[in-house]
Amino acid sequence: MRYAEIDLLGVYVAPIALMIVAAWLLLLPVRRLAEHFGLLRFVWHPALFVFAVYTILLSMIVLLAGRITG
């Protein structure tokens, strides 16, 4: 598994930075759906639950990117 810097308008950006943004963008509709259907009422700590979902999304992106580039 090898990650190389990405040239973004002349600035080299670490791949994890783009993965963090991608995970956050994926989290927005997931969180909105959970709020719409009232799923966050059933968890002990909603902010902690959302953070855990974000961590899961980020790890999935990292693993998928590693499999594609590896």
Secondary structure as GFF3:
##gff-version 3
##sequence-region A 1 70
A	DSSP	beta_strand	6	8	.	.	.	ID=ss1
A	DSSP	beta_strand	11	13	.	.	.	ID=ss2
A	DSSP	alpha_helix	15	36	.	.	.	ID=ss3
A	DSSP	three_ten_helix	39	42	.	.	.	ID=ss4
A	DSSP	alpha_helix	46	69	.	.	.	ID=ss5
###
